[in-house]
Amino acid sequence: MRFEEAYEGWNKGWLTQAEAAQILGMCERSFRRYLARYEAEGLDGLIDRRLD
C-alpha cells in the first residue's frame, strides 16, 4: 500500500494511525512524522533527505 492510500484511510477515519503505520511497515511515530511532512509539502516532503 502506498502512503497516499494509508493517509486517505486514516483521514477518512477508516484506519487508526497505528493501523496505517502497521500496513506501511513502520512505527506509529514515523507515520506521524510522515503525516506532518506530507501535509506541509505533499509528496515532495516524503523524499529521503539524508543523502542531501
Backbone as JSON Lines, residues from 0, in Angstrom:
{"i":0,"aa":"M","n":[0.85,-1.17,0.0],"ca":[0.0,0.0,0.0],"c":[0.9,1.24,0.0]}
{"i":1,"aa":"R","n":[0.52,2.2,-0.8],"ca":[1.26,3.45,-0.86],"c":[0.85,4.36,0.29]}
{"i":2,"aa":"F","n":[1.73,5.3,0.61],"ca":[1.45,6.22,1.71],"c":[0.15,6.98,1.48]}
{"i":3,"aa":"E","n":[-0.08,7.42,0.26],"ca":[-1.29,8.19,-0.03],"c":[-2.55,7.4,0.31]}
{"i":4,"aa":"E","n":[-2.55,6.12,0.04],"ca":[-3.71,5.28,0.35],"c":[-3.9,5.14,1.86]}
{"i":5,"aa":"A","n":[-2.8,4.94,2.58],"ca":[-2.88,4.84,4.04],"c":[-3.32,6.17,4.63]}
{"i":6,"aa":"Y","n":[-2.82,7.26,4.09],"ca":[-3.21,8.6,4.55],"c":[-4.71,8.81,4.35]}
{"i":7,"aa":"E","n":[-5.2,8.44,3.18],"ca":[-6.63,8.6,2.9],"c":[-7.47,7.76,3.87]}
{"i":8,"aa":"G","n":[-7.05,6.53,4.12],"ca":[-7.76,5.67,5.07],"c":[-7.78,6.27,6.46]}
{"i":9,"aa":"W","n":[-6.66,6.83,6.89],"ca":[-6.59,7.48,8.2],"c":[-7.43,8.76,8.22]}
{"i":10,"aa":"N","n":[-7.32,9.55,7.16],"ca":[-8.02,10.83,7.1],"c":[-9.54,10.66,7.11]}
{"i":11,"aa":"K","n":[-10.03,9.58,6.51],"ca":[-11.47,9.32,6.46],"c":[-11.97,8.55,7.68]}
{"i":12,"aa":"G","n":[-11.06,8.19,8.57],"ca":[-11.44,7.51,9.79],"c":[-11.58,6.01,9.64]}
{"i":13,"aa":"W","n":[-11.13,5.46,8.52],"ca":[-11.2,4.02,8.32],"c":[-10.08,3.29,9.05]}
{"i":14,"aa":"L","n":[-8.95,4.0,9.26],"ca":[-7.79,3.41,9.93],"c":[-7.33,4.31,11.07]}
{"i":15,"aa":"T","n":[-6.78,3.71,12.09],"ca":[-6.1,4.49,13.12],"c":[-4.68,4.75,12.63]}
{"i":16,"aa":"Q","n":[-3.97,5.64,13.32],"ca":[-2.58,5.88,12.95],"c":[-1.76,4.6,13.12]}
{"i":17,"aa":"A","n":[-2.05,3.86,14.16],"ca":[-1.31,2.61,14.41],"c":[-1.57,1.59,13.29]}
{"i":18,"aa":"E","n":[-2.8,1.48,12.84],"ca":[-3.13,0.54,11.77],"c":[-2.47,0.95,10.46]}
{"i":19,"aa":"A","n":[-2.54,2.24,10.13],"ca":[-1.92,2.72,8.9],"c":[-0.41,2.49,8.94]}
{"i":20,"aa":"A","n":[0.2,2.77,10.07],"ca":[1.65,2.55,10.21],"c":[2.01,1.09,10.04]}
{"i":21,"aa":"Q","n":[1.22,0.21,10.64],"ca":[1.49,-1.22,10.55],"c":[1.38,-1.7,9.1]}
{"i":22,"aa":"I","n":[0.39,-1.22,8.38],"ca":[0.21,-1.59,6.98],"c":[1.43,-1.17,6.16]}
{"i":23,"aa":"L","n":[1.97,0.01,6.47],"ca":[3.12,0.53,5.74],"c":[4.45,-0.04,6.22]}
{"i":24,"aa":"G","n":[4.41,-0.79,7.33],"ca":[5.63,-1.4,7.84],"c":[6.52,-0.44,8.59]}
{"i":25,"aa":"M","n":[5.91,0.51,9.27],"ca":[6.67,1.49,10.06],"c":[6.03,1.63,11.42]}
{"i":26,"aa":"C","n":[6.72,2.31,12.32],"ca":[6.15,2.55,13.63],"c":[5.19,3.74,13.56]}
{"i":27,"aa":"E","n":[4.35,3.84,14.58],"ca":[3.34,4.9,14.62],"c":[4.0,6.29,14.64]}
{"i":28,"aa":"R","n":[5.11,6.42,15.33],"ca":[5.8,7.71,15.4],"c":[6.29,8.14,14.01]}
{"i":29,"aa":"S","n":[6.83,7.2,13.25],"ca":[7.27,7.51,11.89],"c":[6.09,7.93,11.02]}
{"i":30,"aa":"F","n":[4.95,7.26,11.18],"ca":[3.77,7.63,10.41],"c":[3.35,9.06,10.72]}
{"i":31,"aa":"R","n":[3.4,9.44,12.0],"ca":[3.06,10.82,12.38],"c":[4.03,11.81,11.75]}
{"i":32,"aa":"R","n":[5.3,11.46,11.7],"ca":[6.29,12.34,11.06],"c":[6.01,12.48,9.57]}
{"i":33,"aa":"Y","n":[5.71,11.37,8.93],"ca":[5.37,11.41,7.51],"c":[4.1,12.24,7.29]}
{"i":34,"aa":"L","n":[3.12,12.11,8.18],"ca":[1.89,12.91,8.07],"c":[2.21,14.39,8.04]}
{"i":35,"aa":"A","n":[3.02,14.83,8.98],"ca":[3.36,16.25,9.07],"c":[4.06,16.73,7.8]}
{"i":36,"aa":"R","n":[5.02,15.93,7.34],"ca":[5.76,16.33,6.12],"c":[4.86,16.29,4.89]}
{"i":37,"aa":"Y","n":[3.98,15.3,4.8],"ca":[3.07,15.18,3.66],"c":[2.08,16.34,3.64]}
{"i":38,"aa":"E","n":[1.54,16.71,4.79],"ca":[0.58,17.8,4.85],"c":[1.24,19.15,4.57]}
{"i":39,"aa":"A","n":[2.51,19.3,4.91],"ca":[3.22,20.55,4.68],"c":[3.74,20.69,3.25]}
{"i":40,"aa":"E","n":[4.23,19.57,2.67],"ca":[4.94,19.66,1.39],"c":[4.4,18.73,0.31]}
{"i":41,"aa":"G","n":[3.39,17.95,0.6],"ca":[2.9,16.99,-0.39],"c":[3.86,15.83,-0.55]}
{"i":42,"aa":"L","n":[3.83,15.21,-1.72],"ca":[4.7,14.04,-1.95],"c":[6.18,14.38,-1.86]}
{"i":43,"aa":"D","n":[6.56,15.61,-2.21],"ca":[7.97,16.0,-2.12],"c":[8.48,15.94,-0.68]}
{"i":44,"aa":"G","n":[7.61,16.09,0.29],"ca":[8.01,16.01,1.69],"c":[8.4,14.62,2.13]}
{"i":45,"aa":"L","n":[8.06,13.6,1.34],"ca":[8.36,12.22,1.71],"c":[9.69,11.73,1.17]}
{"i":46,"aa":"I","n":[10.38,12.56,0.39],"ca":[11.67,12.18,-0.17],"c":[12.71,12.11,0.95]}
{"i":47,"aa":"D","n":[13.52,11.06,0.92],"ca":[14.58,10.89,1.92],"c":[15.62,11.98,1.76]}
{"i":48,"aa":"R","n":[15.81,12.76,2.8],"ca":[16.73,13.9,2.75],"c":[18.09,13.6,3.36]}
{"i":49,"aa":"R","n":[18.29,12.39,3.82],"ca":[19.55,12.06,4.49],"c":[20.74,12.12,3.55]}
{"i":50,"aa":"L","n":[20.53,11.96,2.26],"ca":[21.63,11.93,1.31],"c":[21.99,13.31,0.79]}
{"i":51,"aa":"D","n":[21.22,14.31,1.14],"ca":[21.5,15.68,0.64],"c":[22.6,16.35,1.41]}
